[in-house]
């Protein structure tokens, strides 16, 4: 072969040598034509920075929310309709393709990619956003990411439930902290405790202490435990991730908890009704940290084991930067290991409604009412034992746009034996 090529190049075969020469020139031309493009992209890679987010990350929705607050969105002519970002209206976001905008005096280019995988049993759509900007300092991208995070915390507080992945509950409206009436001083103490925890991240890291905190709200039904969790989430701009232990086992609970982002609330509601929170049997080692064999077998079939729950709350599997909130109607039904410090750090009893709480809620419904009127109404409704019952009465009185003071005093209230639920 070497001798054949040598002869062709030597000119003994003019046709073959000419063809080979054309082939070499053509290949060289194709290569040289690609050189400028390769040099251009090398220069682009050296002078720009790129950040990509895919739809399997929670930040993907945050970026969409950030788009809605940007002025440049008004000039984009190709948009998609999205109903997952705002429960009260349809939102418009850029369509798949390439768009550019200015942010903090710097040009940005964004590619919105969308593909579908139809090879699996169920068609799965994949989306991603890729941002590129000029510069080499990562601090620019970090500021951009911080703006996206701040936009997410300003937009709304969401409620999530787990269905092979966290899904946002459509139409969820968080409670206002002022709408949850507690005993005098309790609200201030609770808010101060949460605020101190959220500002102590560096202190926890310096001391080597796991950065999470557990809260227990307990008391009879209708005392406002769940409403208080919702109000705390709204006050501190923290989304709530609600967990029903009966729908999990130890493995799926670990998977779900690992997907909860920082600065969130993990809610275990009515944990006394769930297998993982109940006391262990007397046949097991009650002072230990693991459940007995019988309780483990039952929990494996019906939910989470106690040991699995404890590992999530204060073990190697515990996430960082979250608030664990547990609610229960029956404090005595909870296992002692669940209540120790490090798992439950703050306890708040929400009991029967006091006269002070009722008067405060009454004047919230009727701001023009004086203290004497509120006291009179509270005395007439002494048969209501919880804030939920008392609030139900106030809603009935206020129905129809509210009643004048004289009509409120003369309104017929239900008999003591009739409880408003």
Secondary structure, DSSP 8 states (H G I E B T S, - for coil): -HHHHHHHHTTSSHHHHHHHHHHHHHHHHHHHHHHHHHHHHHHHHHHEEEEEEETTSTHHHHHHHHHHT-GGGGG---EEEESSS-TTS-EEEE-SEEEEEEETTEEEEEEEEEEEE-SSSS-EEEEEEEEEEE-S-HHHHHHHHHHHHHHHHHH---EEEESSSEEE-TT-----GGGS--STTHHHHHHHHHHHHHT-HHHHHHHT--SEEEEEEE-STTSSHHHHHHHHHHHTT--EEEE-GGG--HHHHHHHHHT--SSEEEEETTGGGSGGGB---TTS-TTSSS--HHHHHHHHHHS--HHHHHHHHHSTT--SSEEEEEEES-GGGB-HHHHSTTT--EEEE--S--HHHHHHHHHHH-TT--HHHHHHHHHHTTT--SHHHHHHHHHHHHTTT---HHHHHH-----TT----
